[in-house]
Amino acid sequence: MKKTSTRLADGRELVYYDSRDDAVRDAADRRPLDAVSTASEIRHDALLGDSVAVASHRQGRTYHPPADECPLCPSRDGRLSEIPDTDYDVVVFENRFPSLAGERGRCEVVCFTSDHDASFADLSEEQAGLVLEAWTDRTAELAAVPGVEQVFCFENRGAEIGVTLQHPHGQIYGYPFTTPRTALMLRSAADHRAAGGGNLFDEVVAREREEGSRVVLEGEHWIAFVPYAAHWPYEVHLYPKRRVPDLRALDGAARTEFPQIYLELLRRFDRIFGDAEPPTPYIAAWHQAPFTAPGRDDFALHLELFTIRRTSGKLKFLAGSESGMSVFINDVPPEAAAGRLREVASK
């Protein structure tokens, strides 16, 4: 992998990740951009104990542009975009409309491919491996940024999820705190150990391997399963078999196998509801340990992949119980979801 860092016209950082060592990335951003102006703040909820980012400047962000005006495509044929070069493998750049900025964290955009009409599932294993390297490098870089406590790499896919740009891309958030979901996992793991148990993450994975009914895919170094208490209609958790706290700690063997497992998982997601349905909307979320929180060494890196589509033509909405009380009601038994995902394996 070759990494080339440059600056956009408004001062934001952009980083090219290339599979070839001889790639030259010297194109300048020729757009007349004003300096980025953000108005984000983080407010603490005294009752719930969590934090909310208030970012009014995001109301003006780019919203569903036509394909020929996509800001994530390369700059070609006289049209200038966020990526100055005429082609790229993988690109990461600071978001022009960040939810978190400055001392309040950092938000980045990750473009998986220059092909506007592709999806992550369309990538080759080499391309997917390069994305993994980019995620890992950004985790390492953001770990060194003062004030960043946790790095979250994720992809929102599909208009149903709320995606405003159709180009295949994801995001990376550098939070200035431990997120509530992670804090809850760490607390559960600590309580389990204090009660005489072992590592809770290890025991969860061991239980799924032993029972087998919810396992979707298993390789030499990774295992994917629908969790026992899945919140979403189709939800899969992907764990490396050797527990590590974050992407930086994955070994070479796990990195090599990851594209094979993950691409197959995404392709099965697209086949859940049949070829007549539009591509399955989903969220893919990497859970990494915070950098300084107690219990970091007990945390297990894993990816959670889920869709809000519950059946053909119907979405799972977070209504009263879910939104009001955080009590999920799942219409699809986890064992049935796992069975369906095994059934639609590649031929």
N, C-alpha and C positions, 0 to 999 in steps of 0.2 A: 504494500500500500504506500502511495505517495501522498503527502499532505502539503497543501499550499494555502497559506493564509494571506488574505488581502483585505482591503477596505472598500466599502461602497461609498458613493458620492456624499452621503450624509454622515459618514464616519463609522457606520456599523461594520462589525467584522463579518467576513464571509470566508469559509474554508472549503476548498475543493478536496475530495478524497478520490484518488484515481487508482485503478488496479495496475496501471503501467507506470514504471519508474521514470520513463522518458517523457511523460506528459508535461507540457508547458502551459502554465496558466498566468498570462500577463495581460489579459484584456482589461482595460480600464472601464469603470462605470461612467458613462458620458451623460447621464441624466442630470438635469438641473434641480437637485433635491434640496429642500430646506432641511435644517437640522431636525432630528426627531424630538418631538415634544410629548412627554408622557405626564399623566396626572394620576398615577396609581398610588394607592395607600392600602395598608393592611390594618384592618380593624379586628380587635379581639372580641369574641362573644363571651361575656362573663358567665352566662348561664350554661352554655354548651361546652365552653372551654376550647372552642376551635377558632379559626381565623377566617376572615373573608377579605378577598382582594377587591377593592373598589377601583375600577379603571374606566372612567367615563370617556376617555379618548378613543376607546375601542368601538364606539358607536360609528365612527367614520371609516372603519376598515373596509377593505375590498370585499364586495359581496356578489357572488355568482357572476363573475365576468364571462363573456363568451370565450370560446376556446382560443380564438385568435388574439385575445387580449390577456391571456393567462400570465400573471406575473412570475410564475414558477417555471415557465418554459425558458429555454436559452434565448439570448438576444440574437435574432436572425432577421434578414430581409428588411433592415431598416427599423425594426421594432425593438425597443430597448426594454429589458425586464429587470427583475431583481438579480438575475445571473448574467454578468457581462459577457461571458464566453458564448460561443456558438454551439457548444455541446458540453456535456459533463457526464460523469459516472454517478457520483453522489456529492451533494452540496449541503452544507449547513451554514445558516446565517442568522444573525440577530433579527428577531421579529420587529417590524416597523411599528406594530401596534401591540406591544407586550402587556400582558396582565401583571407581570412583575418586572421591575427595572431598578437599576442602581443598587442602593443598599437594601432594597426590598426583593432582591433576587434577579433572575435573568430568564428570558424566554427566547428560544431558538426554533427555527424551522428546519426540517430535514427533508430534502428532496431525494427520493429513492432512485429516480431515473429521469432522464430528460424526455422520455416518451410520455406525452400527455395522456394518451389513451390506454396506457398500461395500468396494472394494479400491482401490489406487492406480490401477489400470487403468480404473476406473469414473469417475475424475475428469474434469472438463472441462479443456480446454486452459488456461482462465483459472485454475482451481483448481490445476492442476499448476504453472503459472507462479508462483503465490503460494507454493507449497511451495519452489520454487527460490529465491525471494526470502528466505524464512525461513532456508533452509540458508545462504545467502550472508551474511545478517545475523548469524547465530549464529557463523559462521566469523570475521567481523570482530570481534564482541564477545569471543569466547574468545581471539582473538589478543592482546587487551589484558589478559587475566588473567595475573597474574604466575605463572610456572612452567609455563604451557601451551605446549608446543612444537609440537604437531600436532593438527589437528582432523579427526575422522573422522565423516562423516555416513553412516548406513546404514539399511537396512530388512531385518529378518528376516520372512519371510512363510511361514506354514504350520506346523502342528503337527509335521511331520517335521523341520523346522529346529530345533524346540525352543521355539517361540513359546508364551508362557503367557497372553497376552491377545489375543483375536481381533479387537479393534477395529483398524482400519487405522492403523498408527503405525510410526514408526521411532525411531532413537536418534541421539544425537550424543555422541561421546566427545572430551574435551579431554585428550590424553595429556601427561604431563610429560616425555616423551622422544620421540625418533624411533622409530617402530615398526620391528621387525625386517624386515618385508616392504618397507617404504619404504627402509630403509637398504640393503637388497640391491639394489633398483632403482637407487638413487643410485650405489652402488659399480659396478654393471655399466655405467651410463652414463659414469662417470668413466674406467673402464678402457678403454671403447670409444674415447673421445675421446683418451686418452693413447696409444692404439695407432694414431692417425692418422685415426680416423673422425670423423664429424660428430655431430650430436645423435642419440642412439640412439632416442629416442621418435619423432622425426620420420622416421627411416629405417624403423622398424617400420611406421608408418602408411603410408608411401610404398610399401613392399613389398606390403602388403595391397591397396592401391588398384591397384597394377600387376598383381598376379596375379589378383585379382578373385574367385577361387573361394571365398573365405571371407567376402566382404563380404555382409552381410545387408541393411543399409539405408544409403543415402547421401543426405544433403541438401546444401544449399548451404554449411552451416556445421558440420555434424556427420557423422561416419561411424561405423557400427557393424559390427563384424566378429568372427568366431570366430578367436581367435588360433591361430597355426601350431602351437604346443605347448599347446593347451588342456588344463587339468588335469581339468576336469569334463565330464560327458557333453554338456551344453548350456551353453556359456559364451560370453558376448558382451562385448566391450569397446567402450565408446562414448567417442569422442574428439572434442573440438572441433577443427576443421581449423586454426584459429589457436592455436598452442600457448600456454598460460598456466599459471602454477604452481598457482593455486587458484581457487575459485569467485568470489572478489572481482574477478578480472581479466577475467571474461567480458564481452564487449561486448554492446550492445543487440540486435544482429542474432542472435547466438548464443543469447541469453536468449529471444528471441521464438520461435526455431525449436525449442528444446529440448523443450517439451511435445509438439509434433507427433511428433518422432522417438521420444521415450522412451515415450509412451503407446502408440504403434504397436508398439514392441518388447515391452512388457509384454503386450499383447493377443496377440501372436504366441506368446509363452511359454505363455499359457493354452490355445493351440490345438495345441501340439506333439503331445500324446498323445490328442487327440480329445475330443469332448464328454462321453463316458462317464466320463472320469477326473475326480477332484476337481481343484480349482484347483492349478496347478503351484506347489509350494513353491520358494522362491528366496531368495537373498541378493543385495541390491543394495548395492554398496559404492563410495563416492566416494574416490578416491585423490588427496589434496592434498599439496603440498609442505610439509615442516616449515618453521617460520618462520626458524630461524637456521642450519640445517645447511648445510655446504658443498655446492655443486651445486644449490641451490634454483632458480636461474634456468634450469637445464637440465631441470628436472622438468616433466612434462606432466600436467596435470589430466586425469583420465579416470574413468569409472564402469565397474565390473566387475559384470556380472549373470550369475548362474549358478544352476543347480538341481542338487539331489542325486538327482533322479529320472532313471534311465538308460533306462527303457522303461516301458511300462504296468504298473503294479503292482509295480515293482521299484526299489529305491533303491540308490544308490552309497554303500557303506559305506567308511570309511577304516580299512582293516584293517592287516595286518602291514607291508606295504611302505610304505604311505602314513603310518600312524601311527608306526611304528617307525623308518623311515629317511627319511621325507619324500620318497619317490620315488613319484609318482603313476602309476597305470595307468589309462588312459582306454579304455573299451569302445566309444566312439563316435568314429570318425574326424572331425576338425574340419571337413573338407570336406562330409561327410555331414550333420553338424549344421547347417552353414550352409545347405545345400540344403533341409533340412527347414524351417528358419525362413523361407526365401524362399518355399517352397511354401505356407505357411499365412498368406500375406499377406491383409489385409482385402479383402473383395470390394467 
